[in-house]
């Protein structure tokens, strides 16, 4: 029998080795693919929701107000089993009351950091806008984790300060704002840097109030709360109504799964600061034009102490046109007539009448003849508009109103009970002013304090009593940490927690970039792992198989030489 060739006996062994290597590579690739799929699945929201995990996100809102610019940072949590009908949970609002910063100002005491003055003072001044805005964004970056900056939206929303500017001036300021915002890593869109309408500002405040007090976070419909929000330039009044009317003040809104019909009104020039300015104009119209010892015209104010003297810019004082000013005082230019000296002439009863006249927007000529009779009428945009609405009819189904911002600041100063009635407000206000006016050794700081609150108290009470006619409603002052910025963060940031079908924009894809980048990293890591496995020839577990032992190697077979023929 012819011996078997050794090369032929080696072929089955070599085939087994090649099959073994192919199987090992195939299993390695399969494991990498499975791990990659698991990684993608783990990184996705459905997995987190299914297994009870939670995720959080941040929103940054910059409030460009008439007196200053403020920033707030909100951190939200989306709970497990979350659906589009639910609202996210607010877990933190920065800064909180314990935050210390050189940027915090006395007029901004709750959940905000502020720079002054307002951005409406920086028309054509890019460096001024940058100086006011950049520290606020840098501060916000400290509260948002670095790795979350690119998926955190920032909204820069301006209110009455920019709203009263000519549209071209407001556009310049917004462009300067955008130039600063784009230098930072926060997510932004041009439409997120804008001037709010009065109705938007009012609506955001109403959403913030009812969300904060748990009205929206209930499975059943609860009566919503009315809002009174008094700022430096404007007054917001919002309440839910029973039926929608054909008017610019009424709107339909869906919060979670419930729909609301809302009356949202903003009265420009009825904020605390502008109302005070209006009283100075009223006084200048009713007083005889007289020149003081300083060579500047004087206006005496009944809400100020007798030792109060301050240089004051009054546009519209005396009601003089340029021609009138030239005929009256040829040596005095019109801009000089706008600069007056405001002096104190304290009189509580006259102060009350003046504040009431400002509250109901009485004309400058007849304010001193105003009686205690309540007007109780208000228009949607301003009290002297053509479309007059009776607020007592609109708000009849609202059992309770919350008075925020300027209202809350006055309440805090007077040390009132949150449910104090108007009688108590009048009493405490008179007591405060009498004490301030009697202190003739007042410093400049305490003079300004008296000037602020001796007008604000009667003006606030007159708004509630005479302009809004809410004396039969329960008015609660506070809570002090509610701002319309919370409502803006919840509503405008809805794409972060709503389903993709209800997303406002396609920005959601930017948010998912974090998941994509982590998946790519995982893939690269697994490819590297496969390379190591392949190079090291690590044997993977194989199914047990009995292999017949191979005997000792056969000696090489030497073919005999052929004998020559």
Phi, psi and omega in degrees: 000134184285130180298149181280141181292135178300323181296326178290325179288338182278340184299316177298324181292315180296322177297321179296319181296315180296319178295323180297316179294317179298320179295320180295316179296317180297317179295322179297314178297322179295319179296317179299316180297317179296317179296322179296316178296320178296319179298316178296319181294319179295324183284348186273157180295319182304322181294317180298317181293318184296323183261016172082009178280159181240160175223152181239162174210167184238153168224143179243129180234126176254123181260109179266089184268181183284333182258344181181174180246130186233155178229143175226143178240127181243135176246128185242155175234133173258117186281168181294150181069024185292140175232166182295344181278349181262166177250149177293163181261127176280118182254338178207145172228121183247141359281153174268182187293344181267357182290131176250131178202145177293344181276349181286131180247161182298330182278359181228091190251352186229115173054043178201151171243139191228145167240152182230154357278192179291158183292344177293348177274358185245034177295124182075012182238083183297321181293326177295318177298317180296316181297325181282325190266321187300316179300328181290318179292320177299321178295317180298324180297334180289333183268342177260125179307142186305318183289352180256000184302315188288342177250020176252118180283146174239130178245127176247106190239125183259147182246224192298330181303309178279336182295330182272355178283156169302147186303323181292320178295318179297322180296320178299316180296319180296322178294321176294324177296313181299322179298326178283317184296320184291347177282352183248168190273352181299148176289132178210160173226154182302324181290347178274357177244100189204170174264125180285145168285162178299323180292322177298314180300316180296315181297315179300320179296319179295317177299315181299315182298309184288330175291314183299323183267012170080012181292323182276340184267041181232144183290338179249158180286124177250153176299129181280165183260144175279156184236134168236116184234112185253113179257196179283328183246333187221164178239131178249135176230124182223138177205150175278142183240170183274327180219147183279132180251161179276087181201152182293344181276349185256142180212161178249133184220146177244118179247115186066237180257001185250141179259143182231142173256125194231139167261117182231114185232141176234124180258105179291149179070010177251013171288170186300314184291315182288330176294320177296317177302322181293325178294326178295320177296317178302315181295321180294331179283330184264345181263153176291139181292111182227147183257132182277179182292345180271000181084005179243149182291145185250148169228125179265140186238129184285351180264003184247152181289160187293339179262013180275124175220126182210137174290134191219132176267117186235103176278122180101357178295143178069349177063034184267132171277167178304321180291322178298317183294326180288322180287329181280313181219093183299334182275353183252124178278162184298322181293336177285328176293333177287341178262115184234172170254124178265122182238153181270141174216076193298131176201106187299318182294318178291326177297318179298315181295319179296317179296321178294321179297320178293325183290324181259008177060044176292152181290158184296335187275334186243014185297325183288346179263004183294132179268180179280359179297135184275136179274318174054032177231143181209144175266171183294308185268326179202158186291343180252023179284173183277334183265096187269131180238139176267109185293335180295330177281324182291320188260015186295335181269001181264114183283336189213138175242144174250129181258119188242178175057246183300321176303313183293325179297318179293318178302319180295318180297320181279353181056049182270163169287142181305337180253029182296141178273172184295326178300318179293323179296315179299317181296313181293325179295316179296320179298316180298313184290321178299319179293319181291318181293329182285341182274090184284349179267022184299139173280172179301322182295316181287333174299313179296325178299312180294319180299324182288306190274336178289341170266319186298322182297304179294329179293315179299314180296322180291325176301312183292319188274316190257325182270317184264339180054054181249027183294337180269002180259155174278119180253122179245129180273118181104184006290153186283345184261022177257128178226152179299339180298329177296317177296322178295318179297322181287314185283305183290332178272016184298334182295343180282339181235344175283159175296158184299334179290339180250009181296143182285327181219180176271016181296340181304330179296329177295321180296326182282354180299331178296319178293318181296315182295322179292327178292318178299318179299318179297319180297315180298319180297319181290324176297319178296319178297317179299319180299317178297318180298316183293318183289325182277352179056039177291131182279130176272156179301133180241156175299139181296135181210128180283128179245130180292128181299139179268131182290183179298151183298139178282148178291152179301138180267123181255118179291136179292146177294144176286135176286138177298142178295000000 
